[in-house]
Amino acid sequence: MAQPSTRQELIDYCKRKLGYPVLEINVADEQIEDLVDDAVQYFQERHFDGVYQTYMKYQITQDDIDRGRAQTGGVGITTTTVSENLGNSTSFQYEENGNYLPVHPSVIGVNKIFKFDGENTLASNMFSVKYQLFLNDIYYWGSLELLTYAMTKTYLEDIDFMLTTDKQIRFNKRQDRLYLDIDWGSQDAGDFLVLECYRALDPASFSQIYNDSFLKKYLTALIKRQWGQNLSKFKGVKLPGGIELNGGEIYQAAEQELADIKSRMAMEYELPPLDFIG
């Protein structure tokens, strides 16, 4: 099938691109399954179509607050003692607060969390400056200049940014933890956090991943390289008719194809670092 929609159809497609069933593809089924997992993981981590931007909400529990507020010897504290011989025994002791929230493994990046407390006095409720400004000026739209109103709103945003900065976060996708450097004592159980994040597409739910042109080429090249690597173990072996297996050439050709594919990934399919986005 030229447009695979399942895992097995993708495998069959790649094998046909390599010459099957005319040629015998000397790669075990277990090896191909591993290569499919590697290809999908690479696609999810590097291709801009392998992830999607979404918003996730999390309700703070009392356990989260207790863990974030834990003091020395309390819940959530990890104590690590490191000793080095510097002529005499020297002990270094570090303590880390467990101020993190669990994150689903499909989340590969977190951009920010939205403000969730009442510190934003400029726009938190009906007594805010913005609300009163709009309430008092709504009756004068006929004489009010929109430029003046927009500049005033921008000025208020600058004040809000300086007085109530965004919450500092730390995230590593290998930990499945979102660390929040906030005052946990000011949080209440039952409040919600809203995370702006990127999640990896699940092929089980979005089968169109298997028909992606990049993934098909990349997996085909991976199988080809594994094929050449397997055949290279039999270098110099003569088959009936004087045919000699040459897995080295297959391996080198696949390596070149993979290098070209990864180069195209960096130039065409991968999102640029934020420092290079104008």
C-alpha positions, 0 to 999 in steps of 0.5 A: 500500500503506497499510503500506509496507515498502520505500523505493519503497512509502513514496514511492508512499504519500506521493504518493498522500496528496498526490493522485497519480494524480488530480493530477500531483505536479511533483517529480522522482524525484531530488528525492524520493530526496533527501527520503527520505534527509533524512527518514530522517536526521531520524528517526534523529537525533531520534526515540526509535524511530530508535535503539536502545541496544546494547553494542559490544566493541572489542579493543585493538590494539598500534597503538591503544596506540602511537597513544595513547602517542605523544609529540611527533613520534610517530605520532598527533600532529597539530601545528597552527600558528596565526599572527596579526598582533598588531603583531608576528608571534606564533606559537601551536603546539598539539599533540593526541594521537591517543588515539581509537578508530574508531567505526562511522558508525551510532553516534550517541551513546556513554554510557560505557565499562565498566571494563576494567582491574584498578584496581577492587580492590573487585571485580576478582577472588576476593581482592576485598573484595566476594568475601571479604565474600560468602564469609564471610557466605554461611553466616550467611544465617539470622542476617544482616540483609539491610539491613546487608549491602545498606548495606555493599555500598553503602558499598563501591560509594561507595569504589570510585567515589571511588578508581576513577572512570569513564574520561573519553570524548569523542565526536562523531558527525561524527568517527566517533572515540571519544577515551579520556582514559586511561593508554594505557601501562597497557593491554595489546593484546588487552584488550576495551572494552565501549561502551554506545552508541546506534546508528541503525536501518538501514532496509535491516535494519529495514524497519518504519521505512518504516511509522512514522507520524511518518516517513510524515507528515514525508516527505509534508510534505517532498514537498509543500513541494518541490512548492510550491517547484517550482510557485512558479517558474511564478507567474502562468502561465496554463494552458488553461481559465484555471487558474493555478498557485499553488505559493505556497499549497502551499509555505506549507501544507507549511511549517505542517505541517512546523512542527507535525510538528517541534513534536510531535517535540520534545514527544512523540517526542524523548528529553528532555535528560539534565538534565531526566530525574528 
